[in-house]
Amino acid sequence: MQDPFYTREKKRKSTSGMLAADAWLDSSLYEFWQSLGRAYTRYQDFMSRFHVTGIKRFFVEILSDAFTFGAIGAVLMTALALPAFNIIDRGAFNKAEDYSVVFLDRYGEEIGRRGIRSDDSVALDEMPDYLIKATLATEDRRFYEHFGIDVIGTLRALMTNATGDSSLHGGSSLTQQLAKQLFLSSERTIERKIVEAYLAVWLEWNYSKDQILKLYLDRAYMGGGNFGVTAAADYYFGKRVQDISLAEAAMLAGLYKAPGRWAPHVDLAAARGRANVVLTNLVAAGFLTEGQVTAARRHPAAPINRTADVNSPNYFLDWAFDEAKRLIADNNAPGNNFVVRTTIDTTLQKYAEEAITSVIREQGEQYRVEQAAMVVTDTKGAIRAMVGGTDYAKSQFNRAIVSTRQPGSSYKPFVYAEAFEQLGLKPSDTISDRPVCIGDWCPQNYGRSYKGQTTLISAFAASINTVPVTLSIKTGRDAIAQLSYRMGLRQEYPVTRSLALGVASVSVLDMTSSYAVFANHGYKTPAFGITRMTTLSGDLVWENDADAPHERVLSEQTVAYMNQMMRAVVTSGTGRRAEVPGVPTLGKTGTTTSYRDAWFVGLTGNYVAAVWFGNDDYRTTNNLTGGLLPTIAWQKFMAYAHTNIAIAPVFGVDFVPEQTMVAEADPGESEEEAEQRPPSLKPAAARKLLDLASRFESTLASTQPVNDTASLPAAASETGI
């Protein structure tokens, strides 16, 4: 048994140790806090030396905030400068076009040129003094004073714009404009303007003022495919730049900001008005006196006649130039100068342009629509006409190629064609027009009504929405999308529930190519615009193989069925305004949700054409459907195009042409001979009757709208027809 005394002693020692540890901890914490307090007191005493009051405190606070925000700004500016640093590190200027191409129409007549016309062989001190002064007076009067960014000039431009007059001064310095030309694209964004400013400062650090000015004069785009004042002087006036007059120098100096708007071969009156503004700038800047510019005002510049260039099919030429550059690269063609034979038919091109612009001019305001596009090919895919907008001089954006819009119900032929191929249906087969849903999406017909049992051809002609949705469920939407790609659509799009109603991205050119399959007995028919390319000396670079085999996309039975269906659209459906007397016409209308896009795509035995109407900013139109202006423009073109040619039949469509002047042909002329002959102008009497018919159609369009069931209200479905 353990001794009790020993146990008590052990406990006492243990308690004593704990008390000692506790006392040490308490004293240590006390000493720590005391030393910390003394240190804080010393810190306060030290900082009190910097304490200021009164007016001094105000300036100290301002300086402190300035340093803070300055540091933040420095970090931000460095981040914004990184893109400019990356561009400079690449060490390469934007290349001008390397090639010069002369384009011929299908008959061998020159229709235009594309590519660079540049010449930088004239030194700055050899150029006329008044040309340099006119440039500086109009573009950057403080050029020799600023560091690349004209702060004063920018503020002045902002004030000028605020008053509604921006004709005299721009916001960018000449150096900034050069930076954009050398390094950047033409997009208008805040990010690009910031990078442009950094690059302008970099140019000022690395080049002299005279070098910058020389670069600008050599690389500025002057319209007509010309880069630099030397090439422009030759193009517009047929002179060396050293020999131009003050009036001609003023006209050239007015081109920098908007060559497409003020080029003399586009609008001579506007060019002379702009030149007069430049002369005023010269006087206002103090470079010349009013007496020195009086003669130039009284005798404005007279440029060389460039009417042929203005009347060129410019939208087509822009596209053909891109195609030509691709062919040059693919074939490793030698040299830089080429001649390209195209498929364009200048007569049909004029018909197409007239059909589009006249409809927009007459009824565009009524339907709140500003733009349209059209592509016309023959049944083998050769492009005969291309209209990328209503006015090339105002906008070079090619809506027939670049722009992709939803086709609405003009997409439905892909759905029905896949159903015929996969399910073995025929136009006379019946199907139930009833409510149908895919998940929580339930498309509805125009008027929210249903027909019950109906034939496929009737559903297609009336553009019923529930039927193609039902068919898409049976065939699978992926199969429909794949068929559309095989037929000619190239822009990839997501396969959604509403695909059967045309929720996809398509171009006017691709829609034309796709419908050409129906005109070409089911064979893939990609559109093409170039048939032959040679060097300037005549050496062959590339030639289109007209006999190359094409892939069969649809069976002949399906093509016959689809042509019968599209014929019903014109005879009894939503496309009745597309009917051309004496010509088998067929096609499909299309209208998207909220009336943003209106289409008609159709064909005859001779031509295939797609027409689109809409607005660039996707604004809704005034209830414009595919059965209205698109069909009117399409019909107007086809009536012109089928005058005095042999009318070819359409596969699968029984058509007996009526006795009409629309299709007069030489009875002894073969179809091949007719195809190689340019369509002649209509007889005067026929032209008058067709004009009267067009006016009558226009009147009908404004007073008796067709029930184009493709035009669903926005709330009714994801797309209309």
TIKE-263214 format. One line per 10 residues: number of its first residue (from 1); their letters; for each residue x, y negated, z negated of C-alpha. Coordinates in steps of 0.05 Angstrom, whole numbers. Each point is the difference from the previous one (the first is absolute). Example, Ala and Ser with C-alpha at 12.3 -4.5 7.8 and 13.67 -1.06 7.14 Angstrom:
1	AS	246 90 -156 ~ 27 -69 13 .
This chain:
1	MQDPFYTREK	0 0 0 ~ 27 -69 20 ~ 21 -50 -55 ~ -53 -55 -8 ~ 54 -52 -16 ~ 35 16 65 ~ -64 -9 39 ~ -15 -68 -31 ~ 71 -24 13 ~ -5 20 72 .
11	KRKSTSGMLA	-65 -38 10 ~ 29 -62 -33 ~ 60 -1 47 ~ -45 10 60 ~ -45 -58 -20 ~ 60 -44 -13 ~ 28 13 70 ~ -65 -17 33 ~ -5 -65 -39 ~ 71 -19 20 .
21	ADAWLDSSLY	-16 14 74 ~ -63 -41 -5 ~ 37 -58 -32 ~ 53 3 54 ~ -52 -2 55 ~ -37 -58 -31 ~ 63 -40 -9 ~ 24 15 70 ~ -66 -22 31 ~ 1 -63 -43 .
31	EFWQSLGRAY	70 -17 22 ~ -18 14 74 ~ -59 -47 0 ~ 39 -53 -38 ~ 56 3 51 ~ -51 -1 57 ~ -32 -62 -30 ~ 67 -34 -7 ~ 17 17 72 ~ -67 -28 25 .
41	TRYQDFMSRF	12 -63 -41 ~ 68 -8 33 ~ -33 11 68 ~ -51 -54 -15 ~ 54 -47 -22 ~ 38 13 64 ~ -62 -8 45 ~ -21 -63 -35 ~ 58 -34 33 ~ -37 9 67 .
51	HVTGIKRFFV	-68 -22 -25 ~ -25 -62 36 ~ -61 -42 -10 ~ -36 -55 36 ~ 13 -13 73 ~ 61 45 0 ~ -43 60 -16 ~ -43 -13 62 ~ 60 1 47 ~ 28 62 -35 .
61	EILSDAFTFG	-65 37 10 ~ -4 -20 73 ~ 72 22 12 ~ -13 66 -36 ~ -61 15 43 ~ 38 -20 62 ~ 54 51 -15 ~ -52 54 -14 ~ -41 -11 63 ~ 64 -11 39 .
71	AIGAVLMTAL	24 70 -20 ~ -67 30 19 ~ 2 -38 66 ~ 70 23 15 ~ -20 73 -9 ~ -62 -11 44 ~ 38 -35 55 ~ 52 55 0 ~ -54 51 9 ~ -32 -39 56 .
81	ALPAFNIIDR	67 -9 34 ~ 15 74 3 ~ -38 11 66 ~ 40 -57 32 ~ 65 30 -26 ~ -19 67 30 ~ -14 -33 68 ~ 66 -36 -2 ~ 37 64 -19 ~ -26 33 63 .
91	GAFNKAEDYS	37 -54 38 ~ -42 3 64 ~ -44 -52 32 ~ -68 18 29 ~ 11 23 71 ~ -36 -33 57 ~ -30 45 52 ~ 56 37 35 ~ -37 14 65 ~ -31 -40 56 .
101	VVFLDRYGEE	-57 36 35 ~ -39 -20 63 ~ -69 31 1 ~ -39 19 63 ~ -74 18 6 ~ -24 66 29 ~ 8 -29 70 ~ 71 -25 -9 ~ -15 -74 -11 ~ 37 -36 -56 .
111	IGRRGIRSDD	-45 -15 -60 ~ 48 -26 -52 ~ 66 7 -36 ~ 21 16 -70 ~ 66 -2 -38 ~ 52 -51 -17 ~ 19 -60 43 ~ 55 -31 -40 ~ 63 -40 12 ~ 46 -28 -53 .
121	SVALDEMPDY	56 -20 47 ~ -11 -75 -7 ~ 39 -31 -57 ~ -35 -47 -48 ~ 39 -61 23 ~ -21 14 72 ~ -75 -2 -15 ~ -37 -66 10 ~ 4 -43 -62 ~ -75 -15 4 .
131	LIKATLATED	-17 75 -1 ~ 38 8 -66 ~ -32 -63 -28 ~ -69 22 22 ~ 11 67 -34 ~ 23 -32 -65 ~ -54 -54 1 ~ -55 52 6 ~ 28 59 -39 ~ 46 -28 -54 .
141	RRFYEHFGID	19 -74 -4 ~ 42 11 -63 ~ 38 58 29 ~ 69 -30 -11 ~ -18 -22 -71 ~ -31 60 -36 ~ 31 65 -25 ~ -44 47 41 ~ -66 -17 -34 ~ -28 -69 13 .
151	VIGTLRALMT	-36 -14 -65 ~ -22 -70 21 ~ -23 25 67 ~ -39 57 -31 ~ -37 -48 -48 ~ -14 -46 59 ~ -29 58 40 ~ -44 21 -58 ~ -28 -71 -5 ~ -10 -2 75 .
161	NATGDSSLHG	-37 66 -1 ~ -43 -25 -57 ~ -24 -57 44 ~ -18 50 56 ~ 56 -20 48 ~ 56 50 7 ~ 21 -16 71 ~ 61 -42 -16 ~ 39 37 -53 ~ 10 72 -21 .
171	GSSLTQQLAK	15 26 -70 ~ 61 41 19 ~ 68 -29 14 ~ 35 16 65 ~ 47 45 -40 ~ -59 38 -30 ~ -29 10 69 ~ 66 27 25 ~ 4 47 -61 ~ -68 28 20 .
181	QLFLSSERTI	22 9 72 ~ 65 34 -19 ~ -21 45 -57 ~ -75 4 -12 ~ -66 19 32 ~ -56 -48 16 ~ -46 22 -58 ~ -26 -56 -43 ~ 9 18 -73 ~ 26 -35 -62 .
191	ERKIVEAYLA	54 53 -8 ~ 25 -13 71 ~ 3 -75 -12 ~ 42 10 -63 ~ 49 46 36 ~ 1 -50 58 ~ 21 -56 -48 ~ 58 41 -29 ~ 23 19 70 ~ -2 -74 21 .
201	VWLEWNYSKD	46 -18 -57 ~ 47 57 18 ~ 2 -25 72 ~ 19 -70 -24 ~ 57 28 -42 ~ 28 42 57 ~ -12 -42 63 ~ 10 -72 18 ~ -60 -44 17 ~ 19 -1 73 .
211	QILKLYLDRA	6 76 2 ~ -69 7 -32 ~ -30 -48 50 ~ 32 36 58 ~ -26 67 -24 ~ -70 -29 -7 ~ 1 -30 70 ~ 24 67 29 ~ -47 47 -37 ~ -66 -38 -7 .
221	YMGGGNFGVT	-57 33 37 ~ -26 -48 53 ~ -58 40 30 ~ -4 38 65 ~ 50 52 -25 ~ 55 -53 -6 ~ 48 -7 -58 ~ 39 -65 -6 ~ -4 -68 33 ~ 47 19 57 .
231	AAADYYFGKR	-44 57 24 ~ -63 -41 -12 ~ 26 -59 42 ~ 10 47 59 ~ -67 35 -10 ~ -44 -61 -7 ~ 37 -51 42 ~ 48 39 44 ~ 59 -41 -26 ~ 62 7 -40 .
241	VQDISLAEAA	-11 -25 -71 ~ 54 -53 13 ~ -44 -30 55 ~ -68 -5 -34 ~ -32 -69 -10 ~ -24 -31 -65 ~ -72 19 16 ~ 21 73 13 ~ 42 1 -64 ~ -61 -25 -39 .
251	MLAGLYKAPG	-43 56 29 ~ 52 52 -18 ~ 8 -27 -70 ~ -75 6 -10 ~ 1 75 11 ~ 37 23 -63 ~ -60 3 -46 ~ -52 33 46 ~ 26 19 70 ~ -63 39 15 .
261	RWAPHVDLAA	-42 -62 -13 ~ 42 -54 32 ~ 36 35 56 ~ -12 -40 64 ~ -18 62 41 ~ -55 16 -51 ~ -30 -69 -10 ~ 34 -58 35 ~ -43 -53 -32 ~ 15 26 -69 .
271	ARGRANVVLT	74 5 17 ~ 2 -73 22 ~ -39 -22 -61 ~ 50 36 -44 ~ 58 -32 39 ~ -30 -68 -14 ~ 0 17 -74 ~ 74 18 5 ~ 14 -68 32 ~ -36 -33 -57 .
281	NLVAAGFLTE	43 39 -49 ~ 63 -25 35 ~ -22 -72 -11 ~ -24 13 -71 ~ 67 32 -18 ~ 38 -59 27 ~ 36 42 52 ~ -29 -38 60 ~ -39 -63 10 ~ -70 -6 28 .
291	GQVTAARRHP	29 -32 62 ~ 46 59 12 ~ -58 50 -2 ~ -50 -41 40 ~ 21 30 67 ~ -6 70 -27 ~ -70 -15 -24 ~ -21 -28 67 ~ 31 56 41 ~ -9 65 -40 .
301	AAPINRTADV	37 63 19 ~ -25 41 58 ~ 17 74 -10 ~ 6 53 54 ~ -65 35 17 ~ -6 62 -43 ~ -73 16 14 ~ 17 72 17 ~ 29 10 -70 ~ -63 -29 -33 .
311	NSPNYFLDWA	-45 47 40 ~ 42 61 -17 ~ -33 57 -39 ~ 41 -21 -61 ~ -30 47 -51 ~ 15 58 46 ~ 70 -25 16 ~ 17 -5 -74 ~ -20 72 -10 ~ 33 23 65 .
321	FDEAKRLIAD	65 -35 -21 ~ 2 41 -64 ~ -13 63 41 ~ 54 -20 49 ~ 51 -10 -55 ~ -17 70 -27 ~ 11 31 69 ~ 65 -38 8 ~ 26 27 -66 ~ -25 71 14 .
331	NNAPGNNFVV	33 2 68 ~ 64 -36 -19 ~ -11 -47 58 ~ 60 -41 20 ~ -1 -76 2 ~ -50 -50 -27 ~ -43 -19 59 ~ -57 45 24 ~ -61 1 46 ~ -61 37 -25 .
341	RTTIDTTLQK	-60 22 42 ~ -63 1 -42 ~ -70 26 8 ~ -35 -66 -10 ~ -51 -24 51 ~ -1 -76 0 ~ -70 -3 28 ~ -28 46 -53 ~ 41 -38 -52 ~ -35 -65 19 .
351	YAEEAITSVI	-68 35 -2 ~ 15 26 -70 ~ 24 -68 -25 ~ -61 -34 29 ~ -47 51 -30 ~ 29 -10 -70 ~ 8 -75 0 ~ -67 -15 32 ~ -38 41 -51 ~ 38 -32 -58 .
361	REQGEQYRVE	-10 -69 30 ~ -75 10 11 ~ -20 40 -62 ~ 59 2 -48 ~ -25 -57 -43 ~ -69 30 -4 ~ 27 65 -28 ~ 58 -32 -39 ~ 53 40 37 ~ 65 -30 25 .
371	QAAMVVTDTK	42 56 29 ~ -6 59 46 ~ 45 50 36 ~ -7 47 59 ~ 42 55 32 ~ -18 30 67 ~ 32 62 30 ~ -15 44 59 ~ -22 71 -14 ~ 73 24 0 .
381	GAIRAMVGGT	22 -50 -53 ~ 32 -55 42 ~ -12 -67 -34 ~ -35 -47 49 ~ -16 -57 -48 ~ 16 -20 -71 ~ -29 -59 -38 ~ 29 -9 -69 ~ -39 -62 -20 ~ -38 -60 25 .
391	DYAKSQFNRA	60 -47 9 ~ 72 22 5 ~ 26 -71 -4 ~ -32 -7 -69 ~ 15 69 -27 ~ 48 53 27 ~ -26 52 -49 ~ -22 59 43 ~ -66 25 -28 ~ -3 55 51 .
401	IVSTRQPGSS	64 33 -26 ~ 23 -25 -68 ~ -66 -10 -35 ~ -33 63 -27 ~ -74 -4 -19 ~ -55 48 -20 ~ -37 26 61 ~ -67 14 -33 ~ -44 46 40 ~ 45 -3 61 .
411	YKPFVYAEAF	39 53 -40 ~ -60 48 2 ~ 20 33 67 ~ 58 33 -37 ~ -50 29 -50 ~ -48 27 52 ~ 56 25 45 ~ 29 41 -57 ~ -69 27 -15 ~ -9 22 72 .
421	EQLGLKPSDT	69 32 1 ~ -4 34 -68 ~ -74 16 -10 ~ -21 14 71 ~ -56 -51 -1 ~ -31 -36 60 ~ -34 -68 7 ~ -70 29 1 ~ 9 37 -66 ~ -42 -27 -57 .
431	ISDRPVCIGD	25 -22 -68 ~ -35 -29 -61 ~ 7 -75 -12 ~ -9 -1 -75 ~ 36 -29 -60 ~ 69 30 -10 ~ 52 -12 -55 ~ 73 16 -9 ~ 11 -5 -75 ~ -30 -67 -21 .
441	WCPQNYGRSY	4 -30 70 ~ -65 2 38 ~ 1 -36 68 ~ -65 -27 27 ~ -27 -16 68 ~ -18 -69 25 ~ -66 -19 -32 ~ 8 56 -51 ~ -46 45 41 ~ 8 71 25 .
451	KGQTTLISAF	-26 36 62 ~ -1 71 -27 ~ 14 50 55 ~ 35 -33 60 ~ 47 21 56 ~ 74 -15 -3 ~ -4 -43 62 ~ -56 -42 -30 ~ 38 -7 -65 ~ 62 -22 37 .
461	AASINTVPVT	-37 -50 45 ~ -35 -32 -60 ~ 65 3 -40 ~ -32 35 -60 ~ 49 4 -57 ~ -22 61 -39 ~ 9 48 59 ~ 75 -10 11 ~ 11 4 -75 ~ -36 66 -1 .
471	LSIKTGRDAI	42 25 59 ~ 64 -22 -35 ~ -18 43 -60 ~ -8 60 46 ~ 63 -11 41 ~ 44 -29 -54 ~ 25 -72 1 ~ 73 20 9 ~ -17 34 66 ~ -34 -63 25 .
481	AQLSYRMGLR	60 -43 -18 ~ 48 48 34 ~ -43 -1 63 ~ 2 -76 1 ~ 76 2 -3 ~ 3 50 57 ~ -46 -43 42 ~ 40 -64 -9 ~ -4 -34 -67 ~ 70 -13 -27 .
491	QEYPVTRSLA	-11 -40 -64 ~ -5 48 -59 ~ -58 -10 -46 ~ -27 33 -64 ~ -52 54 8 ~ -57 -24 -43 ~ -73 20 -9 ~ -22 -57 46 ~ 47 20 57 ~ -59 22 44 .
501	LGVASVSVLD	-25 -72 -1 ~ 65 -29 25 ~ 39 -19 -63 ~ 68 4 33 ~ 53 -46 29 ~ 2 -3 76 ~ 25 -46 55 ~ -37 -20 62 ~ 54 33 43 ~ -5 66 -37 .
511	MTSSYAVFAN	-76 1 4 ~ 6 -10 76 ~ 49 58 4 ~ -45 45 -42 ~ -62 -12 43 ~ 42 10 63 ~ 0 74 -20 ~ -74 1 17 ~ 14 -33 68 ~ 57 48 15 .
521	HGYKTPAFGI	-36 67 -8 ~ 26 12 -71 ~ 74 -11 11 ~ 41 -44 -46 ~ 7 -68 35 ~ 48 -47 -36 ~ -1 -71 26 ~ 62 -23 36 ~ 19 -67 31 ~ 67 13 35 .
531	TRMTTLSGDL	11 43 61 ~ 71 -17 21 ~ 62 -35 -26 ~ 62 -20 39 ~ 60 -43 -12 ~ 2 -68 33 ~ 43 31 55 ~ -52 54 13 ~ 30 60 -36 ~ -55 45 -28 .
541	VWENDADAPH	-2 3 -76 ~ -66 35 -12 ~ -62 21 38 ~ -66 26 -24 ~ -16 72 19 ~ -71 -4 25 ~ -3 76 9 ~ 21 17 -71 ~ -48 50 -32 ~ -45 -25 -55 .
551	ERVLSEQTVA	-26 38 -60 ~ -72 22 1 ~ -35 -28 -61 ~ -73 16 13 ~ -33 54 40 ~ -37 -22 63 ~ -66 22 -32 ~ 12 -47 -59 ~ 19 -57 47 ~ -64 10 40 .
561	YMNQMMRAVV	-42 1 -64 ~ 34 -63 -27 ~ -7 -38 66 ~ -74 17 1 ~ -6 -25 -72 ~ 36 -65 15 ~ -42 -10 62 ~ -62 3 -44 ~ 29 -56 -43 ~ -1 -46 61 .
571	TSGTGRRAEV	-66 23 30 ~ -42 4 -64 ~ 43 -15 -61 ~ 39 -56 -32 ~ 43 -15 61 ~ -54 -19 51 ~ 33 -67 16 ~ 60 38 28 ~ -40 27 59 ~ 30 -20 68 .
581	PGVPTLGKTG	-48 9 58 ~ 25 52 49 ~ 56 25 -46 ~ -2 60 -48 ~ 17 -35 -66 ~ 6 34 -68 ~ 30 -16 -67 ~ -12 -12 -74 ~ -13 -61 -43 ~ 31 -12 -68 .
591	TTTSYRDAWF	-14 -49 -57 ~ 34 1 -68 ~ -24 -18 -69 ~ -20 -73 -10 ~ 6 -11 76 ~ 75 -11 -2 ~ 15 39 64 ~ -41 13 62 ~ 21 49 54 ~ -20 30 66 .
601	VGLTGNYVAA	43 54 31 ~ -22 31 65 ~ 18 26 68 ~ -21 8 71 ~ 27 46 54 ~ 52 -54 16 ~ 20 -34 -65 ~ 2 7 -76 ~ -5 -61 -44 ~ -4 -17 -74 .
611	VWFGNDDYRT	-25 -67 -25 ~ 6 -28 -71 ~ -30 -63 -30 ~ 15 -28 -69 ~ 40 -51 -40 ~ 74 3 -18 ~ -14 -15 -74 ~ -53 55 -4 ~ -56 -51 -11 ~ -68 30 11 .
621	TNNLTGGLLP	-36 -19 64 ~ -72 -22 7 ~ -30 70 6 ~ 42 16 62 ~ -7 73 21 ~ 34 41 52 ~ -64 -1 42 ~ 5 -75 9 ~ 62 -40 22 ~ 47 60 10 .
631	TIAWQKFMAY	-48 34 48 ~ -14 -66 36 ~ 75 -12 10 ~ 11 73 21 ~ -58 -2 49 ~ 23 -67 29 ~ 70 28 13 ~ -25 66 29 ~ -48 -36 47 ~ 59 -40 26 .
641	AHTNIAIAPV	47 59 3 ~ -47 46 40 ~ -13 -50 55 ~ 22 24 69 ~ 31 66 -24 ~ -21 72 7 ~ -40 20 -62 ~ 28 64 -29 ~ -46 50 -36 ~ 6 17 -73 .
651	FGVDFVPEQT	11 73 -18 ~ -63 32 -29 ~ -46 -59 15 ~ -52 4 55 ~ -5 -69 31 ~ -30 -23 64 ~ 26 -71 16 ~ -52 -51 18 ~ 5 -42 63 ~ 36 -61 -27 .
661	MVAEADPGES	53 -48 22 ~ 42 16 -61 ~ 34 59 33 ~ 14 -16 73 ~ 58 39 28 ~ 28 13 69 ~ -33 65 21 ~ 64 20 36 ~ 45 -13 -60 ~ 22 57 -45 .
671	EEEAEQRPPS	-1 -4 -75 ~ 77 -2 0 ~ 0 -58 49 ~ -51 -37 -41 ~ 41 11 -63 ~ 63 -29 33 ~ -38 -61 26 ~ -10 -60 -48 ~ -74 -10 -14 ~ -24 -57 43 .
681	LKPAAARKLL	-42 -57 -25 ~ -75 8 3 ~ -39 -32 56 ~ -28 -68 -20 ~ -71 25 -3 ~ 18 60 -43 ~ 41 -44 -46 ~ -58 -47 -10 ~ -48 57 -15 ~ 49 31 -50 .
691	DLASRFESTL	9 -67 -34 ~ -75 -7 -6 ~ -4 70 -28 ~ 53 -15 -51 ~ -36 -62 -22 ~ -64 40 -6 ~ 36 52 -42 ~ 28 -55 -44 ~ -71 -28 -10 ~ -24 69 -19 .
701	ASTQPVNDTA	57 7 -50 ~ -23 -62 -38 ~ -75 14 3 ~ -9 76 -1 ~ 52 34 -42 ~ 8 74 11 ~ -14 45 -60 ~ 73 21 -5 ~ -7 48 -59 ~ 74 -3 -9 .
711	SLPAAASETG	-7 -67 -35 ~ -18 22 -70 ~ -4 -49 -58 ~ 62 2 -44 ~ -40 33 -56 ~ -27 54 44 ~ 64 37 17 ~ 75 -7 2 ~ -4 -17 73 ~ -51 -15 53 .
721	I	-2 26 70 .
